[in-house]
């Protein structure tokens, strides 16, 4: 693994917005675009950039020649949420949450659908990112004891899978909190489970991060967490939520954390990677991100979703932006 991919080197990285505007704007037919997951050209089957994200309708697929100008390709899964791509042995595995409580009302005769909760993880495979296999259920929210904390129905979200010694580790969010005033839904817990097989079943669920009253960054909710494997451990990028006493409002920030074992995470010495801007398209909440290192540019890319106030406080538009990260002594950021 690249010498730059160490916990110590990551702590030295400085992060800057590529633009004051989003890379992919929310549209009337594509509202609240969030939870981006992307692939570099060298990670894809066709040499293009690929990005997956979801709207309230379902999972959307985009491609790009340069990582800046994105073209929509197609919707992959109606009511699909929180995509994650895992590549192994020439096959791309698309993990996502299926949240279809509304659609289940019209499938009461289908016992298989009836027996599943409205929130579950599914996986579909592809060799070209064009055609995908039929979905397979990986984990159902009803199997996770703490997924129903504070909720009438259990909820799991944002799956990530890593190959580890002895099998696979699944990271995911569980339960959620609705912030007073804004009605923003944010993930309550960050958790993990393991399996000997990529497609599950996963078991041994345990909470890794939870809201903490005395935590200045995470005293309201854990939020979305993205994990990155490094040569000497793991890094986590947490879109955490906290109460700002001075402004008397909830705020969010992307917080950087490190771990040697991928289980116990602690904040970096300078934990805040990006705070909620005071104005603009990301001025309401930072909601999720995906982070990867591009070796040929010696640069970190972070595509993130955020929303802004629109008409009223409890209604927001959500889009996808880009941060670039580099150790300051290295050559300038790439321009496209």
C-alpha positions in Angstrom: 0.0 0.0 0.0 1.2 3.6 -0.8 3.4 5.2 1.8 1.0 8.2 1.9 -1.8 5.9 3.2 -0.8 6.0 6.9 -2.6 7.4 9.9 0.2 9.9 10.5 0.2 11.1 6.9 -3.6 11.5 6.8 -3.4 13.7 9.9 -1.2 16.1 7.9 -3.6 16.5 5.0 -5.3 19.9 4.4 -8.7 19.9 2.8 -10.2 22.6 0.5 -13.4 22.9 -1.5 -12.9 22.4 -5.2 -15.7 24.9 -5.9 -18.2 27.0 -4.1 -20.9 25.3 -6.1 -22.0 21.6 -6.1 -20.6 19.1 -8.5 -24.0 17.6 -9.0 -27.0 19.8 -8.4 -30.3 18.7 -7.0 -33.0 18.9 -9.7 -36.8 19.0 -9.5 -36.9 15.4 -10.8 -33.9 14.4 -8.6 -34.6 16.0 -5.2 -32.3 15.6 -2.2 -29.4 13.9 -3.8 -27.3 12.4 -1.1 -25.0 9.5 0.2 -22.5 9.6 -2.7 -20.2 6.6 -3.4 -17.7 6.9 -6.2 -15.0 5.1 -8.2 -11.9 6.4 -9.9 -11.3 5.5 -13.6 -8.7 3.0 -12.5 -11.3 1.3 -10.3 -14.0 1.0 -13.0 -14.5 -1.4 -15.9 -14.7 1.3 -18.6 -12.0 3.8 -17.5 -14.5 6.4 -16.4 -15.4 8.0 -13.1 -18.6 6.5 -11.6 -20.8 7.9 -8.8 -23.8 6.4 -7.1 -26.2 8.4 -4.8 -29.8 8.3 -3.8 -32.8 10.6 -4.0 -36.2 10.0 -2.3 -37.1 8.0 -5.5 -34.1 5.6 -5.5 -30.5 4.9 -6.4 -29.1 7.0 -9.2 -26.0 6.2 -11.3 -23.7 8.9 -12.8 -20.5 8.8 -14.9 -17.8 11.4 -15.8 -14.8 11.8 -17.9 -13.0 14.0 -15.4 -14.7 13.7 -12.0 -16.1 17.2 -12.3 -18.9 17.2 -15.0 -21.3 14.3 -14.3 -23.9 12.8 -16.5 -26.8 10.8 -15.2 -27.0 7.3 -16.6 -30.0 5.5 -15.0 -31.8 4.7 -11.9 -30.6 1.3 -10.6 -33.1 0.6 -7.7 -36.4 2.2 -6.8 -36.4 3.0 -3.1 -32.8 2.1 -2.8 -30.7 4.2 -0.4 -27.1 4.6 0.7 -25.0 2.9 -2.0 -21.6 1.3 -1.4 -19.4 -0.4 -4.0 -17.1 -3.3 -3.2 -14.9 -4.8 -5.9 -13.5 -8.3 -5.7 -12.1 -10.7 -8.4 -13.3 -8.6 -11.3 -16.9 -8.2 -9.9 -18.4 -5.1 -8.5 -20.9 -5.6 -5.7 -23.4 -2.8 -5.0 -24.6 -2.8 -1.4 -27.5 -0.5 -0.4 -30.4 -0.1 1.9 -33.9 -0.9 0.6 -36.4 1.2 2.4 -39.8 0.4 0.9 -42.5 0.6 3.6 -44.8 2.4 1.1 -44.3 -0.2 -1.6 -44.8 -3.1 0.8 -48.5 -2.0 1.2 -49.0 -3.2 -2.4 -47.2 -6.5 -1.9 -49.2 -8.0 0.9 -49.6 -11.3 -1.1 -45.9 -11.7 -1.5 -44.9 -13.6 1.7 -41.1 -13.0 1.1 -41.6 -9.3 1.0 -44.1 -9.4 3.9 -41.7 -11.1 6.2 -39.0 -8.5 5.7 -38.9 -5.2 7.5 -39.1 -2.0 5.5 -35.4 -1.4 6.1 -32.8 -4.0 5.0 -29.5 -4.3 3.1 -29.4 -5.8 -0.3 -26.5 -6.6 -2.7 -26.4 -6.8 -6.5 -23.3 -7.8 -8.6 -22.1 -6.6 -12.0 -19.1 -7.1 -14.2 -19.6 -3.9 -16.2 -21.6 -1.5 -13.9 -24.3 -1.6 -16.6 -26.2 -4.9 -15.9 -26.7 -6.0 -12.3 -27.9 -9.3 -10.9 -31.1 -9.7 -8.9 -30.9 -8.4 -5.3 -30.0 -10.6 -2.4 -30.8 -9.7 1.2 -27.7 -9.3 3.3 -29.1 -8.1 6.6 -32.6 -7.2 7.8 -33.2 -4.4 10.3 -35.4 -6.7 12.4 -32.3 -8.8 13.2 -30.4 -5.8 14.8 -31.6 -5.3 18.4 -30.7 -1.6 18.7 -32.0 -0.7 15.2 -35.4 0.1 16.7 -34.1 2.3 19.6 -36.4 5.3 19.8 -38.4 4.1 16.7 -41.6 2.3 15.9 -39.9 0.4 13.1 -36.2 -0.7 13.0 -33.9 1.1 10.6 -30.4 0.4 9.3 -28.5 2.5 6.8 -25.3 3.1 4.9 -23.6 -0.3 4.6 -19.9 -0.6 4.0 -18.1 -3.9 3.6 -14.4 -4.7 4.1 -12.5 -8.0 3.7 -10.7 -8.8 6.9 -9.0 -11.8 8.4 -11.5 -14.6 8.7 -14.2 -13.1 6.4 -15.9 -9.8 6.0 -16.7 -6.8 8.3 -19.9 -4.8 7.7 -20.1 -1.3 9.0 -23.5 0.3 9.1 -25.8 2.9 10.7 -28.7 1.9 13.0 -31.8 3.7 14.2 -32.2 7.5 13.6 -33.1 10.7 15.4 -35.3 13.4 14.0 -33.9 16.8 14.9 -36.4 19.2 16.4 -37.3 22.1 14.3 -35.7 21.0 11.0 -37.1 17.4 10.9 -33.7 16.3 9.6 -33.3 12.5 10.1 -29.8 11.6 11.3 -28.3 8.2 12.2 -28.2 7.4 15.9 -25.5 4.7 16.0 -22.5 3.5 14.0 -22.2 -0.3 14.3 -20.5 -3.4 12.9 -21.2 -7.1 12.2 -19.2 -9.9 10.6 -19.7 -12.8 8.2 -17.6 -15.5 6.6 -19.3 -14.7 3.3 -19.5 -11.4 1.4 -23.2 -11.6 1.0 -23.8 -12.7 4.6 -25.5 -13.6 6.7 -23.9 -11.1 9.1 -24.1 -11.5 12.8 -22.5 -10.3 16.1 -23.9 -6.7 15.8 -22.3 -4.2 18.1 -22.4 -0.4 18.5 -19.1 1.4 17.8 -20.2 5.0 18.1 -23.2 6.6 19.7 -24.3 10.2 20.7 -22.4 11.5 23.8 -23.6 14.4 25.9 -20.1 15.6 26.6 -18.8 15.1 23.0 -18.6 18.6 21.3 -19.1 17.1 17.8 -21.5 14.2 18.4 -23.8 15.2 21.3 -26.9 15.1 19.1 -26.3 12.1 16.7 -23.5 10.1 15.2 -24.6 10.7 11.6 -23.1 9.1 8.5 -19.7 7.5 8.9 -17.4 6.5 6.1 -14.5 4.2 6.8 -11.2 4.1 4.8 -8.6 1.4 5.1 -5.0 2.6 5.5 -1.7 0.7 5.6 -1.5 0.8 9.4 -5.2 1.0 10.4 -8.5 2.7 9.5 -9.7 6.2 9.2 -13.4 7.3 9.7 -15.0 10.4 8.4 -18.1 11.2 10.5 -20.8 13.7 9.5 -21.6 14.2 13.1 -24.3 16.4 14.6 -24.1 18.7 17.7 -25.9 21.5 19.4 -24.4 25.0 19.0 -25.2 26.8 22.2 -24.2 30.2 20.9 -26.4 30.0 17.8 -29.0 27.9 19.6 -29.3 25.5 16.6 -28.2 22.1 15.5 -25.1 21.9 13.3 -23.0 19.3 11.6 -19.3 18.8 10.7 -17.2 16.2 9.1 -15.0 14.8 11.8 -11.8 12.8 11.1 -11.1 9.8 13.3 -8.5 7.0 13.4 -8.3 3.4 14.5 -5.6 0.7 14.5 -8.1 -2.1 14.5 -11.2 -0.7 12.9 -13.2 -1.1 16.1 -12.1 1.6 18.5 -12.0 5.0 16.9 -10.6 8.2 18.3 -10.6 11.8 16.9 -7.5 13.1 15.1 -5.5 15.9 16.7 -7.3 18.3 14.4 -10.6 16.5 14.0 -12.7 19.0 12.0 -12.4 18.5 8.3 -15.3 20.7 7.3 -17.8 22.7 9.3 -21.3 23.7 8.2 -20.9 26.9 6.1 -22.7 30.0 7.2 -24.3 30.4 3.8 -24.7 28.8 0.4 -25.9 25.4 -0.9 -24.4 23.5 2.1 -25.5 25.9 4.9 -28.1 23.6 6.5 -26.4 20.3 7.2 -23.5 18.1 6.0 -25.1 14.7 5.6 -22.7 12.2 4.2 -19.4 11.7 2.3 -17.2 9.2 0.5 -13.4 9.5 0.6 -10.7 7.9 -1.5 -7.0 8.5 -2.3 -5.9 8.9 -5.9 -2.4 7.6 -6.0 -1.3 9.1 -9.4 -2.3 12.6 -8.2 -1.2 12.0 -4.5 -4.5 13.6 -3.7 -7.6 12.7 -1.5 -11.1 13.2 -3.0 -14.1 13.6 -0.8 -17.5 13.8 -2.5 -20.0 14.9 0.1 -23.7 15.6 0.3 -25.2 18.7 2.0 -28.4 20.6 2.0 -29.6 24.2 2.3 -32.6 25.9 3.6 -35.3 26.2 1.0 -38.6 28.0 1.5 -39.0 26.8 5.1 -36.7 25.3 7.7 -38.1 21.7 7.5 -37.8 21.6 3.6 -34.3 21.4 2.0 -32.5 20.8 -1.3 -29.6 18.4 -1.2 -26.7 18.2 -3.6 -23.2 16.7 -4.0 -20.0 18.7 -3.6 -16.2 18.0 -3.7 -13.3 18.5 -1.3 -9.7 17.9 -2.2 -7.1 16.9 0.3 -3.3 17.1 0.1 -0.3 17.4 2.3 0.7 21.1 1.9 4.3 20.4 0.9 3.2 18.4 -2.1 2.5 19.7 -5.7 -0.6 21.8 -6.3 -4.1 20.3 -6.5 -5.2 18.9 -9.9 -7.3 21.2 -12.1 -9.8 19.9 -14.5 
